Amino acid sequence: MLRHKHGQLKTDFKTSLGSISYHVACHLRVQNIGMKTRDLLQLVPDTTVEPIERCSGHDGTYAVKSEYHETSMKICRPVVNNVKRAAASHYSSDCPMAGHQIENGLDNGKAPEHPLTLLRMAYGL
């Protein structure tokens, strides 16, 4: 977004991304970074980004420990339900662990797409 602010970002996007469910990674909120990824993806014409500002329940190693996994999935349930309800073309997060936690909750085989992968698609690369 700094490149865009300074007129150095190419915005000649070739492909719309449609709708995106975007999980806002907890560390972005805690560090007060803001939703730069959302802002960037919304520059793509005919693209809507719906942010989801809830904890995915992953928290580093918490979700992969057998004694906490079930609880972590309960924490993630509202995020998963939001992704299901949106029925967006894509879902994404800046946090790969959160993305895969959501994937586990969806239980439909649809994998998350990293924001940079979506951007690459928008450029037609």
N, C-alpha and C positions, 0 to 999 in steps of 0.2 A: 504494500500500500504506500510505502515511502516512495517507491519508483513512480507510482501513479500520481502521487502528490506533486512530484517534481517533473511531471510530463515525460517520464522515461519508460512507461509501461506500454507495450504494444497492446492495443485493444481491438485489433482486427480479428475478432473471434469468428470462426467459420461455422461453428455448430452450437445450437442452443442446447442447454442441459436439461431443460424442462423443470421439474420440481425436485428439490433436494431437501431431505430431512437432515439437518446438520446438528449433531450433538456437540454442544459447547464444552470442551474439555475443562475439567475442574481447575486445572492449573492456570488456565487463561483467566478465569474469574478471580482466583485467589491472588494472582500476580497483577491483576487489574490491567491486563493487556488489551482487553476488549475483543470484539468479534471481527478481527481483521480478515479472517478467511471468509466469513459471510459477506463482508463488504466487497472483497475481491470477486467472489463467485457471482455476486449480484451485478457486476459490470457486464457479464455475458448477456447479450440480448435474449429476451424471452426465457429467462431463467428466474425462478423464485426459490428463495432459500428460507426455510422455516427452522429457526433455531430451537433447540431443545435444551433448556438450562436446568438439568437435573443430574444428580450423580449416577454414574453407570454401575456403581458398586464394585468396581474392580480394585482400585486402590493398591496398585503395585502387585504384591504377591498375595494379597488377601483372597482374591477370587479363585486362585489356583490351589489353595490349601483345602484339602478335603473337609476339614472341620468347619470351614467358613463358606464353602462354595454355595451351598443352598441359600444361606442368608444373603450372600452377594447377589444372587439371582433375584431374590425378593426385592432388594434395593433397586435393581435394574428394571424391574417389571414396568414401572410407569414410563420409562424411556422406550422400552420395547413396544408397549401399547401405543405410544405416541407415533412411533415409526409405522406400526401396522395401520393405524387410523389414517395417517397421511397418505398411505399408498403412493408415495413419491417415486419418481423415476430412479432416484439414487438416495442412498443414505451414506453419511460420512461423519468423521470426527478427526480432529487434529491429533487425537490420542489413539494410536493403533490398538492398545489394550482395551480401551472402551469400545472401539468399533467391533472387536471380536467378542466382547462380552455381550453386546447387542445382538450380534450374529447368533450366539449360543441361545439367547432368549427367543429369537425369531423362529428358530428351528425349521426353516424352510429352504436352507441352502444358499440363500442370497447373501453374498459377502459384502462387507463395507468397501467403499472406494475411497482411497486417500484423496484429500483435496487437490493435491498436485496431479493426480491421475485425472481428476475431473477437469482441471485446468488444461491439461494436455489434450483431452478430448475436445474441449471448447476451441482450442487452436487448430484442431483438425490434424493433430500429429499422431 
